[in-house]
Amino acid sequence: MATNSTIETLLNRRSIRKFKDEAIDADTVATLETVAQHAASSQFLNDWSAIRITDPAVKAKMAEFGHQAYIATAPLLYVFVIDEHRNARIAERKGIDPDSDAFHLKYSYRFTQAQNDAVLALHAMETAAYSLGLGCVILGSILNDIPGVIDTLKLPKYTYPVLGLAIGKPDQEPALKPRMPREMQFFENAYPADGADTDTLTALDDFDAEVHQYYDLRQADRPVDAFSDQIATVSGQDVSGKTLLDKAAAQGFELDK
Ligand SMILES: Cc1cc2nc3c(=O)[nH]c(=O)nc-3n(C[C@H](O)[C@H](O)[C@H](O)COP(=O)(O)O)c2cc1C
């Protein structure tokens, strides 16, 4: 494989969930935030924002929502949000009523576009952090309580939380987690038919065995479940409390359109 420092950074990335109790300096913060802003933005809508959480009480709230104590100990913590609020205000200044049907930034296509933008920005920040010797963990867990996040961060109409990102100096060295064989995830020209030679599950047994040898530092006394078992477990988890339509509607989005 070709290599350089960017590729090394990306290939060595692993989630870090224990941080040294050391603040991140202002220059680094500025660098990470500027890098995030340089991510691509669909139609240049720039329809995301991020809340930098410095107040320990607010960090603690996020940890409570996520049921993950380490969130509260993150030296640097962000929540990335879909943000059509800013664009609604800008459009309003140009004579478009955001509450009317003429304002289309509240519909589902723009919502997913903004979510993509937010994730790309977060990922750029994450990669930059690793390249500077920091570690990160992405936090979907805060979405256990979407109304709670919205309320705590005072998220206005036409905004919606996407993900958190905890950053700090690593205080652990987790092993790299295995990834599935490339041919299970990259296909040529079309999705392979189930049962064909190129069936995506052909290499599954080997991958299951490899994953089952991995130790997650959160549960260091036993190896993690095989990939198939993890998928079976998660496929049975009730996520009905996280439904999008109603919570997004409460923020002004009309995702049925
Ligand atoms: C969208 C997203 C949400 C995630 N949410 C959490 C989370 O809430 N808590 C956590 O500890 N890890 C979270 N992770 C990290 C994943 O568990 C991790 O990336 C995955 O197990 C692979 O391990 P690695 O990052 O060490 O390679 C999240 C990752 C992604 C992409």
The ligand as an SDF file (V2000), in Angstrom:
LIG
                    3D

 31 33  0  0  0  0  0  0  0  0999 V2000
  -21.7260    7.5180   14.2830 C   0  0  0  0  0  0  0  0  0  0  0  0
  -20.8970    6.9070   15.3790 C   0  0  0  0  0  0  0  0  0  0  0  0
  -21.3530    6.9340   16.6900 C   0  0  0  0  0  0  0  0  0  0  0  0
  -20.5790    6.4050   17.7080 C   0  0  0  0  0  0  0  0  0  0  0  0
  -21.0120    6.5130   19.0010 N   0  0  0  0  0  0  0  0  0  0  0  0
  -20.2270    6.0710   20.0120 C   0  0  0  0  0  0  0  0  0  0  0  0
  -20.5990    6.3050   21.3630 C   0  0  0  0  0  0  0  0  0  0  0  0
  -21.6280    6.8890   21.6450 O   0  0  0  0  0  0  0  0  0  0  0  0
  -19.7820    5.8750   22.3330 N   0  0  0  0  0  0  0  0  0  0  0  0
  -18.6130    5.2290   22.0620 C   0  0  0  0  0  0  0  0  0  0  0  0
  -17.9210    4.8640   23.0030 O   0  0  0  0  0  0  0  0  0  0  0  0
  -18.2240    4.9920   20.7960 N   0  0  0  0  0  0  0  0  0  0  0  0
  -18.9890    5.4170   19.7590 C   0  0  0  0  0  0  0  0  0  0  0  0
  -18.5930    5.2560   18.4670 N   0  0  0  0  0  0  0  0  0  0  0  0
  -17.3170    4.5840   18.1840 C   0  0  0  0  0  0  0  0  0  0  0  0
  -17.5210    3.1900   17.6060 C   0  0  0  0  0  0  0  0  0  0  0  0
  -17.9330    2.3060   18.6150 O   0  0  0  0  0  0  0  0  0  0  0  0
  -16.1830    2.7340   17.0040 C   0  0  0  0  0  0  0  0  0  0  0  0
  -15.8140    3.6160   15.9780 O   0  0  0  0  0  0  0  0  0  0  0  0
  -16.2480    1.3230   16.4420 C   0  0  0  0  0  0  0  0  0  0  0  0
  -16.4950    0.3890   17.4580 O   0  0  0  0  0  0  0  0  0  0  0  0
  -14.9410    0.9590   15.7620 C   0  0  0  0  0  0  0  0  0  0  0  0
  -13.8660    1.0430   16.6810 O   0  0  0  0  0  0  0  0  0  0  0  0
  -12.6320    2.0160   16.4050 P   0  0  0  0  0  0  0  0  0  0  0  0
  -13.1590    3.4220   16.2470 O   0  0  0  0  0  0  0  0  0  0  0  0
  -11.7580    1.8790   17.6100 O   0  0  0  0  0  0  0  0  0  0  0  0
  -11.9720    1.5410   15.1470 O   0  0  0  0  0  0  0  0  0  0  0  0
  -19.3380    5.7790   17.4200 C   0  0  0  0  0  0  0  0  0  0  0  0
  -18.8980    5.7470   16.0930 C   0  0  0  0  0  0  0  0  0  0  0  0
  -19.6580    6.3120   15.0970 C   0  0  0  0  0  0  0  0  0  0  0  0
  -19.1470    6.2870   13.6720 C   0  0  0  0  0  0  0  0  0  0  0  0
  1  2  1  0
  2  3  1  0
  2 30  2  0
  3  4  2  0
  4  5  1  0
  4 28  1  0
  5  6  2  0
  6  7  1  0
  6 13  1  0
  7  8  2  0
  7  9  1  0
  9 10  1  0
 10 11  2  0
 10 12  1  0
 12 13  2  0
 13 14  1  0
 14 15  1  0
 14 28  1  0
 15 16  1  0
 16 17  1  0
 16 18  1  0
 18 19  1  0
 18 20  1  0
 20 21  1  0
 20 22  1  0
 22 23  1  0
 23 24  1  0
 24 25  2  0
 24 26  1  0
 24 27  1  0
 28 29  2  0
 29 30  1  0
 30 31  1  0
M  END
$$$$
